[in-house]
Amino acid sequence: MEIVSLKLSDELKVQVNNAAKALGMSPDAFMIAAIKQAIHNTELRLAFLAQGYETRAQAIKTGKAYDTPEVHQHMRDRIHRIK
């Protein structure tokens, strides 16, 4: 495993230590978990954006789209069925 050195402000060090302590973790374990979570969030965001770009390209290619009021009604219908 490679050692990485991070330069943290004093304020951030205190926040990391407090958060780690509250979760019963070491500061190192907390930072590793935070980095993993940031990577996961980035991957989700990139997948979401890729899907949006693909959907937009498909709509442009086919000319098929939905009117906004129809989409809003569909969303309202789904919400009421879920609850």
CORNOR-V247219 format. One record per residue. N is the residue number from 1. PHI is phi in radians with two decimals (999 if undefined). Layout:
n=N phi=PHI
n=N phi=PHI
This chain:
n=1 phi=999
n=2 phi=-1.46
n=3 phi=-1.57
n=4 phi=-2.11
n=5 phi=-1.86
n=6 phi=-2.02
n=7 phi=-1.72
n=8 phi=-1.92
n=9 phi=-1.14
n=10 phi=-1.01
n=11 phi=-1.09
n=12 phi=-1.17
n=13 phi=-1.03
n=14 phi=-1.10
n=15 phi=-1.10
n=16 phi=-1.08
n=17 phi=-1.07
n=18 phi=-1.12
n=19 phi=-1.14
n=20 phi=-1.07
n=21 phi=-1.07
n=22 phi=-1.08
n=23 phi=-1.65
n=24 phi=1.24
n=25 phi=-2.09
n=26 phi=-1.35
n=27 phi=-1.00
n=28 phi=-1.10
n=29 phi=-1.10
n=30 phi=-1.08
n=31 phi=-1.16
n=32 phi=-1.11
n=33 phi=-1.10
n=34 phi=-1.14
n=35 phi=-1.14
n=36 phi=-1.04
n=37 phi=-1.13
n=38 phi=-1.11
n=39 phi=-1.13
n=40 phi=-1.05
n=41 phi=-1.07
n=42 phi=-1.12
n=43 phi=-1.08
n=44 phi=-1.10
n=45 phi=-1.10
n=46 phi=-1.12
n=47 phi=-1.14
n=48 phi=-1.08
n=49 phi=-1.12
n=50 phi=-1.07
n=51 phi=-1.12
n=52 phi=-1.12
n=53 phi=-1.11
n=54 phi=-1.15
n=55 phi=-1.10
n=56 phi=-1.10
n=57 phi=-1.07
n=58 phi=-1.14
n=59 phi=-1.14
n=60 phi=-1.14
n=61 phi=-1.14
n=62 phi=-1.61
n=63 phi=1.34
n=64 phi=-1.53
n=65 phi=-2.74
n=66 phi=-2.00
n=67 phi=-1.23
n=68 phi=-0.96
n=69 phi=-1.02
n=70 phi=-1.15
n=71 phi=-1.11
n=72 phi=-1.07
n=73 phi=-1.13
n=74 phi=-1.04
n=75 phi=-1.15
n=76 phi=-1.07
n=77 phi=-1.05
n=78 phi=-1.11
n=79 phi=-1.08
n=80 phi=-1.23
n=81 phi=-1.31
n=82 phi=-1.23
n=83 phi=-1.37
